[in-house]
């Protein structure tokens, strides 16, 4: 599965919101040195109940709009 994810860094708490077919991720970490990307993968792994290695950011590592691939077949 592939999702569009909009990331809001430096939020007051971590949470995932569904907006139609897309997701919005509120993260407490700043978008520096990959900290927000790392936290995004942690948050999505808990949300989908998957291992972290099953989730990867396909594009948008330096953007707030990301394309995330989830491989649930592994």
C-alpha positions, 0 to 999 in steps of 0.5 A, spaced: 500 500 500 502 507 498 499 513 502 500 520 501 502 523 508 502 530 510 507 531 516 506 537 521 512 537 525 513 540 532 506 538 534 504 538 542 503 530 541 503 525 536 497 522 532 495 520 526 489 522 522 485 519 516 483 524 511 480 520 505 485 516 502 491 520 505 494 521 512 496 527 516 501 525 522 502 530 527 509 529 530 513 532 536 520 532 534 523 537 529 524 536 522 531 536 522 536 531 521 531 526 519 528 526 527 521 527 524 522 521 519 524 516 524 518 518 529 513 518 523 516 510 521 515 509 529 508 512 529 506 508 523 508 502 525 504 502 531 498 505 527 498 499 522 501 494 527 507 492 523 514 492 524 518 498 522 522 495 517 515 494 513 514 501 512 519 506 508 518 513 505 519 512 498 519 520 496 519 526 500 524 525 505 525 533 506 518 535 505 512 535 509 508 531 504 511 524 503 509 518 499 510 512 504 510 505 502 507 499 507 509 492 505 504 488 509 506 482 505 513 481 509 
